[in-house]
Amino acid sequence: MLTDEDAADFTVRRKLVSIGRDYNIEDKNGNVVFRVDGKVRFARTFTITDRERNVLLSIREKLLSIDALFVIKRDDRNIALVRRRSYRDQANVRFEIELHGGITMKASGSFFDTGGIRIMRGEAIAGVVKKKEYTAISEIYFVNTDPGEDQSLLLGIAMCIVEMSPARDEDHN
């Protein structure tokens, strides 16, 4: 079971020089294990790849929806929807995650709080996303995942949460 005190499983660092929003995802030893290739076009899109650059997930913002919404695909199949369920000016944000097969997860919290944003599967913490404070030259996030969870999917959900955070919305409006 995952607790808030666990050291970060992954560190997500925005690349300093990139076109779009590109991140390296490092394990506890500092090895790049996943990459995020982000594009800011009409709709925000990004892919998560493994070390060999094989695409694991494709994620795209769904426009013209009432709530901010991202669709996560694996092998061209929808596997999750991540929807923000709070107002954009609220510091404490809430998300609903619908997984393929009718399973629902929830996430809530704040990047301005030391607890970060918790991703819950029922009563259990499936993941936690935290933002490193006071980084002037780079965005850095920490992600913990429960060992029983699909790590690439949890990282995809975490990146959707990052993209839909209230501070990030200000970049797009």
C-alpha positions in Angstrom: 0.0 0.0 0.0 1.2 3.5 -0.9 1.6 6.1 1.7 2.3 9.8 1.4 5.7 9.5 3.1 7.1 7.2 0.3 10.1 8.6 -1.6 9.2 9.4 -5.2 9.1 6.5 -7.6 9.5 8.8 -10.6 10.8 12.3 -11.1 9.2 14.1 -14.1 11.5 16.9 -15.5 10.6 19.3 -18.2 13.4 19.4 -20.8 15.0 22.8 -20.8 15.3 22.9 -24.6 12.4 21.5 -26.5 9.6 22.4 -28.8 6.3 21.8 -27.0 6.1 20.3 -23.6 8.7 17.5 -23.4 9.6 15.7 -20.2 12.0 13.0 -19.1 10.7 10.6 -16.5 13.4 9.2 -14.3 13.4 6.3 -11.8 14.8 6.5 -8.2 18.3 6.0 -9.6 18.1 8.9 -12.1 17.7 6.7 -15.2 15.4 7.9 -17.9 12.7 5.2 -18.1 9.9 7.0 -19.9 9.6 10.1 -22.0 6.7 12.5 -22.6 6.5 14.2 -26.0 4.0 17.0 -25.7 2.5 19.2 -28.4 0.5 22.3 -27.8 -1.6 22.8 -30.9 -5.3 23.4 -31.1 -5.7 20.7 -28.5 -3.0 19.6 -26.1 -1.6 16.2 -27.0 1.3 14.1 -25.8 2.6 10.6 -26.0 4.4 8.5 -23.3 7.2 6.3 -24.6 9.6 3.8 -23.1 13.4 3.9 -23.2 13.4 2.6 -26.8 10.9 5.3 -27.8 8.0 2.7 -28.2 4.7 4.6 -27.8 2.9 3.3 -24.7 0.1 5.8 -24.4 -1.3 8.6 -26.6 -3.1 11.3 -24.7 -5.3 14.1 -26.3 -7.4 16.9 -24.9 -11.0 16.6 -25.9 -12.2 20.0 -26.9 -15.8 21.3 -26.6 -16.6 19.4 -23.4 -18.1 21.1 -20.3 -15.3 20.0 -18.0 -11.6 19.8 -19.0 -11.1 16.3 -20.4 -8.3 14.2 -21.6 -8.6 10.8 -23.4 -5.9 8.2 -22.9 -5.3 5.6 -25.6 -3.2 2.5 -25.8 -2.9 0.8 -29.2 -5.6 3.1 -30.5 -8.1 2.0 -27.9 -9.5 4.3 -25.3 -8.4 3.1 -21.9 -9.2 6.1 -19.7 -10.9 9.5 -19.5 -9.5 12.0 -17.0 -11.9 14.8 -16.3 -11.4 17.8 -14.0 -14.4 18.2 -11.7 -13.5 21.5 -10.0 -13.5 25.1 -11.0 -10.3 26.4 -12.6 -9.8 29.0 -9.9 -9.9 26.5 -7.0 -6.6 25.6 -5.4 -7.8 22.2 -4.3 -8.7 20.4 -7.5 -10.8 17.2 -8.1 -10.6 14.8 -11.0 -12.6 11.8 -12.0 -10.8 9.0 -13.9 -13.0 6.5 -15.9 -11.0 3.4 -16.8 -12.0 0.9 -19.6 -14.4 -1.6 -18.1 -16.4 0.9 -16.0 -13.9 1.3 -13.2 -13.8 4.8 -11.7 -10.9 6.4 -9.8 -10.8 9.8 -8.2 -8.0 12.3 -7.6 -8.0 15.4 -5.4 -5.6 17.7 -3.7 -3.3 20.7 -4.5 0.1 21.3 -5.8 0.3 24.1 -3.2 -0.1 21.6 -0.4 2.6 19.2 0.8 0.3 16.3 0.3 0.1 16.9 -3.5 -2.7 15.3 -5.5 -3.8 11.8 -4.5 -5.1 9.4 -7.1 -7.5 7.0 -5.4 -8.8 3.6 -6.4 -11.6 3.1 -3.9 -10.1 3.8 -0.4 -6.5 2.9 -1.5 -4.0 5.4 -2.8 -3.0 4.4 -6.3 -0.7 7.3 -6.9 0.4 10.7 -5.7 1.6 13.7 -7.8 3.6 16.5 -6.2 5.2 19.6 -7.7 8.6 20.7 -6.7 8.4 24.2 -5.3 10.6 27.1 -6.4 12.2 25.8 -9.5 13.1 28.8 -11.6 14.5 27.1 -14.7 12.5 23.8 -14.9 9.2 22.2 -14.0 9.7 19.2 -11.8 7.0 16.8 -10.5 7.3 13.7 -8.3 5.0 10.7 -8.9 4.5 7.8 -6.6 2.7 4.7 -7.8 1.4 1.7 -6.0 3.4 -1.4 -7.1 0.2 -3.1 -8.2 -0.8 -0.4 -10.6 0.0 0.0 -14.3 2.9 2.5 -14.0 2.6 4.0 -17.5 -1.1 4.5 -17.1 -0.6 6.2 -13.7 2.1 8.4 -15.2 -0.3 9.3 -18.1 -3.0 10.2 -15.5 -0.5 12.3 -13.6 0.5 14.2 -16.8 -3.2 14.9 -17.5 -3.5 16.2 -13.9 -0.5 18.4 -14.5 -1.9 19.7 -17.8 -5.3 20.5 -16.2 -3.9 22.2 -13.0 -5.2 25.7 -12.4 -1.7 27.2 -12.8 -1.3 25.5 -16.2 -4.7 26.7 -17.4 -3.4 30.3 -17.3 -0.9 29.4 -20.0 -3.7 28.4 -22.4 -6.2 31.2 -22.0 
